[in-house]
Amino acid sequence: MTAERKVIQEQMRRVLLKDYLVQESARAGFGGLEITRTPMGTRVTLICERPGILIGHRGELIKRLTEDIHERFQLDNPQIEVQEERQPSLNAQLMSEKLASTLERGWHFRRAGHSTVRRIMEAGARGCQVILSGKLTGERHRTERFKAGTIKYCGEAVHLWIDKGFYQARLKPGVIGVNVWIMRPTAKLPDEIVVKGVEDRPKSVAVEEPAAEEPASAEPETPAPEAS
């Protein structure tokens, strides 16, 4: 097997594994996936909003999920680690799933989009963008964008500070794609330059020089008595 074919198969396995875990952890709130190769095997880190639902009583559900992953995807000694998402409103994958669920419950797409953007911005994000694409109001496909704050589309800032999530809302007219982009609160953009002013510089300590001694004033001479 060539190296190119091996890389393609490995990436296909990762995509299929992610789709499978998204379905299995839907009730727990799937927030992200990270796969790491270790000398002991393959570590799969799942980020969930409610990890207790995925772990189950005494870890029964997580053990069953580990066995299924080993049989379906032929991973070497898979080890699943579940982490709780502390800030679900800043997780793009979670917010895309919540927005899709809101659309499936019958909310109007404009109301749902603006509500999601407002919730993300109130959580402290520097910027967010919601893209809905599909049959929103009729038989024709259309795309609607809801944006607030600062969003970058290219460059290093996208890879470092933009979190992206995607989910599908299944409605009667068809499937609606939900894309959510969130710029993290800790983002530092390359065009943000802080110039320190004079007031920001450390003040130098002034060294007081000893005062020079004043010369002693001469005593006024007493005038000589005039001769009579």
TORKOL-4160 file (C-alpha; in steps of 0.2 Angstrom, whole numbers, padded with zeros to 4 digits, m for minus):
228
<pt num="1" X="0000" Y="0000" Z="0000"/>
<pt num="2" X="0007" Y="0017" Z="m0005"/>
<pt num="3" X="0009" Y="0031" Z="0008"/>
<pt num="4" X="m0004" Y="0042" Z="m0001"/>
<pt num="5" X="m0017" Y="0028" Z="0000"/>
<pt num="6" X="m0013" Y="0025" Z="0018"/>
<pt num="7" X="m0016" Y="0043" Z="0022"/>
<pt num="8" X="m0032" Y="0043" Z="0013"/>
<pt num="9" X="m0039" Y="0028" Z="0022"/>
<pt num="10" X="m0034" Y="0035" Z="0039"/>
<pt num="11" X="m0043" Y="0051" Z="0036"/>
<pt num="12" X="m0058" Y="0042" Z="0030"/>
<pt num="13" X="m0058" Y="0032" Z="0046"/>
<pt num="14" X="m0057" Y="0047" Z="0056"/>
<pt num="15" X="m0072" Y="0055" Z="0047"/>
<pt num="16" X="m0083" Y="0039" Z="0049"/>
<pt num="17" X="m0078" Y="0038" Z="0067"/>
<pt num="18" X="m0083" Y="0056" Z="0070"/>
<pt num="19" X="m0100" Y="0053" Z="0062"/>
<pt num="20" X="m0103" Y="0038" Z="0072"/>
<pt num="21" X="m0098" Y="0046" Z="0089"/>
<pt num="22" X="m0109" Y="0061" Z="0084"/>
<pt num="23" X="m0124" Y="0050" Z="0083"/>
<pt num="24" X="m0120" Y="0040" Z="0099"/>
<pt num="25" X="m0117" Y="0055" Z="0109"/>
<pt num="26" X="m0131" Y="0066" Z="0103"/>
<pt num="27" X="m0141" Y="0065" Z="0120"/>
<pt num="28" X="m0125" Y="0070" Z="0129"/>
<pt num="29" X="m0121" Y="0085" Z="0118"/>
<pt num="30" X="m0107" Y="0081" Z="0107"/>
<pt num="31" X="m0094" Y="0096" Z="0107"/>
<pt num="32" X="m0079" Y="0090" Z="0099"/>
<pt num="33" X="m0067" Y="0075" Z="0096"/>
<pt num="34" X="m0048" Y="0073" Z="0096"/>
<pt num="35" X="m0039" Y="0057" Z="0091"/>
<pt num="36" X="m0021" Y="0054" Z="0097"/>
<pt num="37" X="m0009" Y="0040" Z="0094"/>
<pt num="38" X="0000" Y="0034" Z="0109"/>
<pt num="39" X="0012" Y="0020" Z="0113"/>
<pt num="40" X="m0002" Y="0011" Z="0122"/>
<pt num="41" X="m0015" Y="0013" Z="0109"/>
<pt num="42" X="m0027" Y="0026" Z="0102"/>
<pt num="43" X="m0034" Y="0039" Z="0114"/>
<pt num="44" X="m0051" Y="0046" Z="0109"/>
<pt num="45" X="m0055" Y="0062" Z="0118"/>
<pt num="46" X="m0074" Y="0066" Z="0118"/>
<pt num="47" X="m0080" Y="0084" Z="0123"/>
<pt num="48" X="m0098" Y="0083" Z="0129"/>
<pt num="49" X="m0110" Y="0095" Z="0138"/>
<pt num="50" X="m0117" Y="0081" Z="0149"/>
<pt num="51" X="m0103" Y="0067" Z="0151"/>
<pt num="52" X="m0113" Y="0057" Z="0164"/>
<pt num="53" X="m0126" Y="0052" Z="0150"/>
<pt num="54" X="m0112" Y="0045" Z="0139"/>
<pt num="55" X="m0102" Y="0036" Z="0153"/>
<pt num="56" X="m0118" Y="0028" Z="0161"/>
<pt num="57" X="m0119" Y="0019" Z="0177"/>
<pt num="58" X="m0102" Y="0012" Z="0183"/>
<pt num="59" X="m0095" Y="0016" Z="0166"/>
<pt num="60" X="m0106" Y="0002" Z="0157"/>
<pt num="61" X="m0110" Y="0013" Z="0142"/>
<pt num="62" X="m0093" Y="0019" Z="0139"/>
<pt num="63" X="m0086" Y="0002" Z="0140"/>
<pt num="64" X="m0099" Y="m0004" Z="0127"/>
<pt num="65" X="m0095" Y="0011" Z="0116"/>
<pt num="66" X="m0076" Y="0007" Z="0117"/>
<pt num="67" X="m0079" Y="m0011" Z="0111"/>
<pt num="68" X="m0090" Y="m0005" Z="0096"/>
<pt num="69" X="m0076" Y="0007" Z="0091"/>
<pt num="70" X="m0063" Y="m0007" Z="0091"/>
<pt num="71" X="m0074" Y="m0019" Z="0081"/>
<pt num="72" X="m0081" Y="m0006" Z="0068"/>
<pt num="73" X="m0065" Y="0004" Z="0065"/>
<pt num="74" X="m0051" Y="m0008" Z="0070"/>
<pt num="75" X="m0042" Y="0004" Z="0081"/>
<pt num="76" X="m0027" Y="m0002" Z="0091"/>
<pt num="77" X="m0032" Y="m0003" Z="0110"/>
<pt num="78" X="m0044" Y="0012" Z="0109"/>
<pt num="79" X="m0046" Y="0022" Z="0126"/>
<pt num="80" X="m0060" Y="0034" Z="0127"/>
<pt num="81" X="m0059" Y="0049" Z="0138"/>
<pt num="82" X="m0074" Y="0060" Z="0141"/>
<pt num="83" X="m0072" Y="0079" Z="0146"/>
<pt num="84" X="m0085" Y="0091" Z="0151"/>
<pt num="85" X="m0087" Y="0107" Z="0141"/>
<pt num="86" X="m0087" Y="0121" Z="0154"/>
<pt num="87" X="m0093" Y="0135" Z="0142"/>
<pt num="88" X="m0106" Y="0127" Z="0130"/>
<pt num="89" X="m0110" Y="0144" Z="0123"/>
<pt num="90" X="m0093" Y="0146" Z="0116"/>
<pt num="91" X="m0092" Y="0129" Z="0108"/>
<pt num="92" X="m0096" Y="0130" Z="0090"/>
<pt num="93" X="m0101" Y="0112" Z="0088"/>
<pt num="94" X="m0113" Y="0112" Z="0103"/>
<pt num="95" X="m0121" Y="0129" Z="0097"/>
<pt num="96" X="m0124" Y="0122" Z="0079"/>
<pt num="97" X="m0133" Y="0106" Z="0087"/>
<pt num="98" X="m0143" Y="0117" Z="0098"/>
<pt num="99" X="m0148" Y="0129" Z="0083"/>
<pt num="100" X="m0153" Y="0114" Z="0072"/>
<pt num="101" X="m0163" Y="0107" Z="0086"/>
<pt num="102" X="m0172" Y="0124" Z="0088"/>
<pt num="103" X="m0176" Y="0124" Z="0069"/>
<pt num="104" X="m0183" Y="0106" Z="0070"/>
<pt num="105" X="m0195" Y="0112" Z="0084"/>
<pt num="106" X="m0203" Y="0124" Z="0073"/>
<pt num="107" X="m0194" Y="0141" Z="0076"/>
<pt num="108" X="m0192" Y="0153" Z="0062"/>
<pt num="109" X="m0175" Y="0153" Z="0055"/>
<pt num="110" X="m0172" Y="0172" Z="0058"/>
<pt num="111" X="m0178" Y="0171" Z="0076"/>
<pt num="112" X="m0167" Y="0156" Z="0079"/>
<pt num="113" X="m0152" Y="0164" Z="0071"/>
<pt num="114" X="m0152" Y="0180" Z="0080"/>
<pt num="115" X="m0155" Y="0171" Z="0096"/>
<pt num="116" X="m0140" Y="0160" Z="0094"/>
<pt num="117" X="m0129" Y="0175" Z="0089"/>
<pt num="118" X="m0135" Y="0185" Z="0104"/>
<pt num="119" X="m0132" Y="0170" Z="0116"/>
<pt num="120" X="m0114" Y="0168" Z="0110"/>
<pt num="121" X="m0109" Y="0186" Z="0111"/>
<pt num="122" X="m0116" Y="0187" Z="0129"/>
<pt num="123" X="m0105" Y="0173" Z="0133"/>
<pt num="124" X="m0090" Y="0184" Z="0129"/>
<pt num="125" X="m0085" Y="0179" Z="0111"/>
<pt num="126" X="m0076" Y="0192" Z="0101"/>
<pt num="127" X="m0086" Y="0188" Z="0086"/>
<pt num="128" X="m0098" Y="0175" Z="0079"/>
<pt num="129" X="m0106" Y="0170" Z="0062"/>
<pt num="130" X="m0121" Y="0159" Z="0059"/>
<pt num="131" X="m0124" Y="0152" Z="0041"/>
<pt num="132" X="m0140" Y="0143" Z="0037"/>
<pt num="133" X="m0142" Y="0135" Z="0020"/>
<pt num="134" X="m0156" Y="0125" Z="0012"/>
<pt num="135" X="m0175" Y="0127" Z="0009"/>
<pt num="136" X="m0178" Y="0140" Z="0022"/>
<pt num="137" X="m0194" Y="0148" Z="0016"/>
<pt num="138" X="m0199" Y="0140" Z="0000"/>
<pt num="139" X="m0194" Y="0127" Z="m0014"/>
<pt num="140" X="m0178" Y="0137" Z="m0019"/>
<pt num="141" X="m0162" Y="0135" Z="m0010"/>
<pt num="142" X="m0155" Y="0150" Z="m0001"/>
<pt num="143" X="m0142" Y="0155" Z="0012"/>
<pt num="144" X="m0144" Y="0167" Z="0026"/>
<pt num="145" X="m0130" Y="0174" Z="0037"/>
<pt num="146" X="m0131" Y="0181" Z="0055"/>
<pt num="147" X="m0115" Y="0190" Z="0061"/>
<pt num="148" X="m0109" Y="0200" Z="0076"/>
<pt num="149" X="m0092" Y="0206" Z="0081"/>
<pt num="150" X="m0076" Y="0202" Z="0072"/>
<pt num="151" X="m0074" Y="0187" Z="0061"/>
<pt num="152" X="m0058" Y="0182" Z="0051"/>
<pt num="153" X="m0059" Y="0172" Z="0035"/>
<pt num="154" X="m0041" Y="0168" Z="0031"/>
<pt num="155" X="m0024" Y="0169" Z="0038"/>
<pt num="156" X="m0016" Y="0162" Z="0054"/>
<pt num="157" X="m0030" Y="0170" Z="0064"/>
<pt num="158" X="m0043" Y="0157" Z="0057"/>
<pt num="159" X="m0033" Y="0142" Z="0063"/>
<pt num="160" X="m0028" Y="0149" Z="0080"/>
<pt num="161" X="m0044" Y="0158" Z="0086"/>
<pt num="162" X="m0059" Y="0153" Z="0076"/>
<pt num="163" X="m0069" Y="0138" Z="0081"/>
<pt num="164" X="m0081" Y="0130" Z="0068"/>
<pt num="165" X="m0096" Y="0118" Z="0070"/>
<pt num="166" X="m0108" Y="0110" Z="0058"/>
<pt num="167" X="m0124" Y="0101" Z="0060"/>
<pt num="168" X="m0139" Y="0097" Z="0050"/>
<pt num="169" X="m0157" Y="0101" Z="0054"/>
<pt num="170" X="m0169" Y="0088" Z="0046"/>
<pt num="171" X="m0186" Y="0097" Z="0042"/>
<pt num="172" X="m0200" Y="0092" Z="0030"/>
<pt num="173" X="m0195" Y="0103" Z="0016"/>
<pt num="174" X="m0177" Y="0096" Z="0016"/>
<pt num="175" X="m0161" Y="0097" Z="0026"/>
<pt num="176" X="m0154" Y="0113" Z="0032"/>
<pt num="177" X="m0135" Y="0115" Z="0035"/>
<pt num="178" X="m0130" Y="0125" Z="0050"/>
<pt num="179" X="m0113" Y="0132" Z="0051"/>
<pt num="180" X="m0107" Y="0141" Z="0067"/>
<pt num="181" X="m0091" Y="0151" Z="0068"/>
<pt num="182" X="m0085" Y="0158" Z="0085"/>
<pt num="183" X="m0070" Y="0169" Z="0088"/>
<pt num="184" X="m0063" Y="0165" Z="0105"/>
<pt num="185" X="m0063" Y="0178" Z="0119"/>
<pt num="186" X="m0044" Y="0176" Z="0121"/>
<pt num="187" X="m0041" Y="0180" Z="0102"/>
<pt num="188" X="m0026" Y="0191" Z="0098"/>
<pt num="189" X="m0026" Y="0198" Z="0080"/>
<pt num="190" X="m0010" Y="0203" Z="0071"/>
<pt num="191" X="m0017" Y="0220" Z="0067"/>
<pt num="192" X="m0019" Y="0224" Z="0085"/>
<pt num="193" X="m0004" Y="0235" Z="0091"/>
<pt num="194" X="m0002" Y="0243" Z="0108"/>
<pt num="195" X="0009" Y="0258" Z="0108"/>
<pt num="196" X="0015" Y="0262" Z="0126"/>
<pt num="197" X="0014" Y="0280" Z="0130"/>
<pt num="198" X="0024" Y="0291" Z="0141"/>
<pt num="199" X="0012" Y="0288" Z="0155"/>
<pt num="200" X="0015" Y="0269" Z="0153"/>
<pt num="201" X="0034" Y="0270" Z="0155"/>
<pt num="202" X="0042" Y="0266" Z="0171"/>
<pt num="203" X="0046" Y="0282" Z="0180"/>
<pt num="204" X="0064" Y="0285" Z="0184"/>
<pt num="205" X="0069" Y="0288" Z="0202"/>
<pt num="206" X="0076" Y="0306" Z="0203"/>
<pt num="207" X="0092" Y="0307" Z="0214"/>
<pt num="208" X="0092" Y="0323" Z="0224"/>
<pt num="209" X="0109" Y="0332" Z="0224"/>
<pt num="210" X="0115" Y="0340" Z="0240"/>
<pt num="211" X="0111" Y="0358" Z="0240"/>
<pt num="212" X="0127" Y="0369" Z="0238"/>
<pt num="213" X="0132" Y="0379" Z="0254"/>
<pt num="214" X="0128" Y="0398" Z="0253"/>
<pt num="215" X="0143" Y="0409" Z="0256"/>
<pt num="216" X="0143" Y="0417" Z="0273"/>
<pt num="217" X="0138" Y="0435" Z="0271"/>
<pt num="218" X="0151" Y="0448" Z="0277"/>
<pt num="219" X="0147" Y="0458" Z="0292"/>
<pt num="220" X="0144" Y="0477" Z="0288"/>
<pt num="221" X="0159" Y="0487" Z="0293"/>
<pt num="222" X="0156" Y="0500" Z="0307"/>
<pt num="223" X="0159" Y="0517" Z="0301"/>
<pt num="224" X="0174" Y="0526" Z="0309"/>
<pt num="225" X="0170" Y="0541" Z="0321"/>
<pt num="226" X="0171" Y="0558" Z="0313"/>
<pt num="227" X="0185" Y="0569" Z="0320"/>
<pt num="228" X="0178" Y="0584" Z="0329"/>
